[in-house]
Amino acid sequence: MISLSSHVLDTTEGCPAAGMALTLTTPGGESVKKTTDHDGRCSGFDSHLLTIGVYCIRFHCKEYLLAHHGKSFYPFVDIHFEITEATGHYHIPLLISPYGYSSYRGS
């Protein structure tokens, strides 16, 4: 079984980015909309949607950044990643600020 999670941190404030919308697009073109919780985390993706293939998570960061910083250079951030095994956990973190972002494969 495959599991997927994400965590968004606001590096300007040094805190979780709570309430940020995101959209997962599967290799088959299905879209799943979620929102980060109070700790900036998002999980609970239906495992039946998760198979081997290339995915995209779009973080809709403009509203969050405008609300917390009054400015946003990035209206959204797309992170494309590949699930290569039919089991395991995949974690996609995002570090965001009004003028920069970073991601890596988390654990």
Sine and cosine of phi, psi and omega as CSV:
sin_phi,cos_phi,sin_psi,cos_psi,sin_omega,cos_omega
0.00,0.00,0.62,-0.78,0.01,-1.00
-0.97,-0.23,0.65,-0.76,0.14,-0.99
-0.80,-0.61,0.42,-0.91,-0.08,-1.00
-0.64,-0.77,0.67,-0.74,0.08,-1.00
-0.56,-0.83,0.23,-0.97,0.05,-1.00
-0.58,-0.81,0.35,-0.94,0.03,-1.00
-0.55,-0.83,0.80,-0.60,-0.01,-1.00
-0.90,-0.43,0.81,-0.59,0.03,-1.00
-0.88,-0.48,0.70,-0.72,0.06,-1.00
-1.00,0.04,0.96,-0.27,-0.09,-1.00
-0.97,0.24,-0.30,0.95,0.07,-1.00
-0.96,0.27,-0.70,0.72,-0.01,-1.00
-1.00,0.04,-0.34,0.94,-0.06,-1.00
0.94,0.33,0.63,0.77,-0.04,-1.00
-0.54,-0.84,0.20,-0.98,0.05,-1.00
-0.91,0.42,0.52,-0.85,0.06,-1.00
-1.00,-0.07,0.99,0.11,-0.03,-1.00
-0.97,0.23,0.60,-0.80,0.09,-1.00
0.98,0.18,0.27,0.96,0.04,-1.00
-1.00,0.09,0.77,-0.64,0.05,-1.00
-0.97,0.22,0.55,-0.84,0.12,-0.99
-0.57,-0.82,0.40,-0.92,0.02,-1.00
-0.77,-0.64,0.82,-0.58,0.10,-1.00
-0.99,-0.11,0.78,-0.62,0.11,-0.99
-0.92,-0.38,0.81,-0.59,-0.07,-1.00
-1.00,0.05,0.21,-0.98,0.06,-1.00
-0.86,0.52,-0.47,0.88,0.02,-1.00
-1.00,0.09,0.01,1.00,0.05,-1.00
1.00,-0.02,0.06,1.00,0.06,-1.00
-0.96,0.27,0.55,-0.83,0.03,-1.00
-0.88,-0.47,0.67,-0.74,0.05,-1.00
-0.81,-0.59,0.82,-0.57,0.00,-1.00
-0.98,-0.17,0.69,-0.72,0.01,-1.00
-0.63,-0.78,0.15,-0.99,0.07,-1.00
-0.69,-0.73,0.63,-0.77,0.03,-1.00
-0.92,0.38,0.56,-0.83,0.00,-1.00
-0.99,0.13,-0.15,-0.99,-0.04,-1.00
-0.87,0.50,-0.37,0.93,0.00,-1.00
-0.98,-0.18,0.20,0.98,0.01,-1.00
0.97,0.26,0.22,0.98,-0.07,-1.00
-0.98,-0.20,0.44,-0.90,0.05,-1.00
-0.59,-0.80,0.81,-0.59,0.03,-1.00
-0.51,-0.86,-0.26,-0.96,0.04,-1.00
0.98,0.18,0.40,0.92,0.09,-1.00
-0.94,0.34,0.70,-0.71,-0.01,-1.00
-0.86,0.50,0.83,-0.56,-0.07,-1.00
-0.91,0.42,-0.42,0.91,0.01,-1.00
-0.93,0.38,-0.32,0.95,0.05,-1.00
-0.99,0.11,-0.28,0.96,-0.14,-0.99
-0.99,-0.12,0.93,-0.37,0.03,-1.00
-0.71,-0.70,0.05,-1.00,0.08,-1.00
-0.90,0.44,0.70,-0.71,0.02,-1.00
0.46,-0.89,-0.05,-1.00,-0.04,-1.00
-0.99,-0.14,0.75,-0.66,-0.05,-1.00
-0.86,-0.51,0.25,-0.97,0.14,-0.99
-0.69,-0.72,0.75,-0.66,0.21,-0.98
-0.95,-0.31,0.84,-0.54,0.11,-0.99
-0.99,-0.17,0.88,-0.48,0.09,-1.00
-1.00,-0.05,0.89,-0.45,-0.02,-1.00
-1.00,0.05,0.99,0.11,-0.20,-0.98
-1.00,-0.04,-0.21,0.98,-0.09,-1.00
-0.86,0.51,-0.77,0.64,-0.03,-1.00
-0.87,0.49,-0.69,0.72,0.01,-1.00
-0.88,0.48,-0.76,0.65,-0.05,-1.00
-0.91,0.42,-0.64,0.77,0.06,-1.00
-0.89,0.45,-0.68,0.73,-0.02,-1.00
-0.91,0.42,-0.58,0.81,-0.09,-1.00
-0.99,-0.16,-0.37,0.93,-0.08,-1.00
-0.75,-0.66,-0.13,0.99,0.02,-1.00
0.97,0.26,0.08,1.00,0.01,-1.00
-0.40,-0.92,0.45,-0.89,0.03,-1.00
-0.43,-0.90,0.91,-0.42,0.09,-1.00
-0.98,0.21,-0.49,0.87,-0.05,-1.00
-0.96,-0.29,0.91,-0.41,0.08,-1.00
-0.95,0.32,-0.48,0.87,0.07,-1.00
-0.35,-0.94,0.31,-0.95,0.08,-1.00
-0.80,-0.60,0.83,-0.56,0.08,-1.00
-0.98,-0.19,0.78,-0.62,0.09,-1.00
-0.87,-0.49,0.89,-0.45,0.04,-1.00
-0.99,-0.13,0.69,-0.73,0.00,-1.00
-0.52,-0.85,0.30,-0.95,-0.05,-1.00
-0.85,-0.52,0.79,-0.61,0.16,-0.99
-1.00,0.03,0.85,-0.52,-0.13,-0.99
-0.93,-0.37,-0.16,0.99,-0.01,-1.00
-0.76,-0.65,0.51,-0.86,-0.07,-1.00
-0.98,0.18,0.05,1.00,0.07,-1.00
-0.65,-0.76,0.26,-0.97,0.09,-1.00
0.93,-0.37,0.17,-0.98,-0.01,-1.00
-0.95,-0.33,0.70,-0.72,0.05,-1.00
-0.88,-0.48,0.79,-0.62,-0.03,-1.00
-0.82,-0.57,0.82,-0.58,-0.07,-1.00
-0.90,-0.44,0.99,-0.12,0.04,-1.00
-1.00,0.05,0.45,-0.89,0.09,-1.00
-0.72,-0.69,0.78,-0.62,0.14,-0.99
-0.96,-0.27,0.83,-0.56,-0.15,-0.99
-0.76,-0.65,0.56,-0.83,0.17,-0.99
-0.57,-0.82,0.14,-0.99,-0.03,-1.00
-0.85,0.53,-0.45,0.89,-0.07,-1.00
-0.81,-0.59,0.32,0.95,0.03,-1.00
-0.21,-0.98,0.38,-0.93,0.09,-1.00
-0.46,-0.89,0.32,-0.95,0.01,-1.00
-0.48,-0.88,0.46,-0.89,0.07,-1.00
-0.55,-0.83,0.26,-0.97,0.01,-1.00
-0.32,-0.95,0.18,-0.98,0.10,-1.00
-0.99,0.11,0.90,-0.44,0.00,-1.00
-1.00,0.02,-0.09,-1.00,0.00,-1.00
-0.85,-0.53,0.00,0.00,0.00,0.00
